């Protein structure tokens, strides 16, 4: 008979949701103005005298928030790097931030499995090639920006998750995210109709639904 460690069973039964990332800043009001400019939702601004202040912002469509303030972390301002924001359309996301007056680097993709060199390191290496990844493969296209303290943020384009990355039912955190999924399904369905002789597919809603669910779950897509 195989014994199961009780602590292992408890761990499997309990959700551990990452909801807060602390960002170290030097000027709280300046940081608040910047994250407001990003268009993020202000959730809290709590103050206790001159010694303590905590501010919380949540990016659109995110289940996790960022916190910064006065006496909330001993980390050096600007030391938070590689903070990833997942988007479904890298160019649209960059354009939206630029329209808000945010300085964002050009879209780039990796130059192979290169982990040293003059380029600023990121998750997949240290060589940055201009433009989105040619095949627009998930996880491979990026853009970066920094807050006034030099904390580094990265936009990463993901449309199809790797298998096993989605445990729950298919969900979308915003109408924008759902609309992007519908556009990708429409494009793929157009190719499907070409392969079937150009005949109108009256069951397109079922095809769309199947495509969207499988795309998010990282399963083989319908053809």
N, C-alpha and C positions, 0 to 999 in steps of 0.2 A: 504494500500500500504506500502510495506516495504522499508524504506530508507536505503541507503548504504553510509557509511562514505566515503568521497572523498579520504581521505588519505589511507584508506584500498584498494580502487580501484587502486591507484597509486602504492602501495606496490606490489600488485599482478601483475602489468604490467611491473615491473622493475626487471631485474636480479641482484642479489647481489652475486658475485662470490668471494669466498675466494681464494686469489692468493698469499699472502705474509704472512709468519710467521717470526717474528724477534727472533733471537737466541742470547742471550747475551754472549759475549766472552771476555776474558782478553787479549789475544795475537792474533791479527788479522792474522798475517802471519802463525802462527801455526794452527789456525782454517782453513785457506785457504788450507794449505797442507793436512789437514785431510779430508776435504770434496772433495778435488780433488782425494785423494786416494780412496774414496768411489765410484768414477766413475761418480759423478754427473756433470752435464753440468755447466760450468762457464758462466754466462750471463753478469756479469758486475763487474768491479773493478774501482770505481771512487774515486779520491783523490782530496782534496782541502787543500793544505798546510799540516801542522802538526796536525791540529785540527779535521779534518773530513775525514772519509773514509767509503765507503759502498761497500760490496761485495754481489753478488746474485748468488746462485746456485739453480739448478732445478734437483730433482731426476728423473731418467729415467721413462718415462711414466706418469709423474705427471703434473697436470694442476696448481699446486701450487708450489711456490718457497720459499726458506729461504733466509733471509738477516741477515748479521751481519757486524760489523765494529767498527769504533771509533766515539763516540758521536752520536750513532743512537738510543740508548735506555738507560734509567736509571736503568734498571733491573740488578740485581746482576749476574755476570757470573756464569753459572751452574744452574741457577734457572729455566730454561725451562725443564719441565719434562712431560712425557706422550705424546711425539710427535710420532704420529702413522704413519707408512708407510705400506700401504696395498699391500699385495702380493698374488699371486694366488697359489704359492707352497712354503710353509714356509721353508722346508728343502733345496730346490734349492736356495732360496734367501739367507739363512744363509751360505750355501756353497760358494756362489758367493762372499759374503763379506769376509769370512775367506780366500778365495783364494787371495784376495786383501791385506791381512795382517791386517784385522780389527779384533779386539777381540770381539767376539759375544758370549753371553751366550747360553747355550743349549736350544733347543726347549722345551717349557713347555706348560701346559694347566692348567686350574683352578681346584681347589679342592673343588668345590661346592660353595655355597653362603656364603663364609667366608670373612668378611670385616675387620678383625683385626687379629693380629698375627705377628710373627717375619719376615715373608717374605715381600719383597718390594711390596707395593700396586700397582695395575694396574687397568684397567677399570672394570674388573669383580670380583675383590676381592683382598685378601692378601695371599692366599695360592697357591703356585706354585707347580705343580706336573710334574715331568720329562717326557719328550716326548710329541709328538703331541696328541691332543684330539683323543681318540681311534676311534671314528666314523668319524674323520676328518670333523666334522660339521663346517660350515662357522662361522667366528668370534671367534673361540674357541682355536686356536693354536697360540703361540707367541714365539718370541725370542727378546732379548734386547741387546743394546750396548750403549756406551757413547762416546761423543766427548772429546777432551782433557780438557775441562772446566767442565766436568761432567754433561753436558746437556744430558738428557735421551731420547733415541729413542726406540720405540717398533715396531717390525715387527708383523703384524697381518694377518693371512691367511683368505681370503674371496674368495669364489668361487660362492656362490649363495647368492644374496642380499635378504634382507627381502622385502616383498611386499611393493610397493610404493616408494622404494628408488631410482628407476631409472625412470626419467621423460622423457628423450629424446629417440631417436632411439638407437638401440644397437650400441655401439662404443667400440673400443679397442685402447688403447694408444700406443701399441707397437706390433711388430710381436711376441715377447715372450708371451705377454698376450693372443693374439689370438691363438698361438700354444698350450698354456695350455688349453684353452677352447676346442680346437679341440681334444686334447688327452682325456679330460674328456668325451666329446661327444662320441668318439670312444669306450671308455671303457663301457659307458652306452649302446651304440648300440650293443656291443657284448653280453651283458646280454639280450638285447631285442631279438636278433636273437636266443639265447638259448631258450627263452620262447616261441618263435614261431616255434620251432622244428628244429632249426639250418639251416633253409633255407636262402639262400642269399637274402638279401633285396636290390633289384635293386633301390629302392627309398631312399637309405641311405643319399644322399645329402639333400633331403627335411627333413629327420628325424634329421640329424645333425643341420640344420639351425633352426628347431623348438626347439630343445634342447638348443642350445646356446642362442637364443633370450629369451626363458622362464627362463633359469638359471640366466641370468643377471638381468632380471626384477623381479625375486623372485616369479615367477608363478609356478604352479604345473608342474612338468617335465613329458615328455612323457614316456610311458612304452612300 
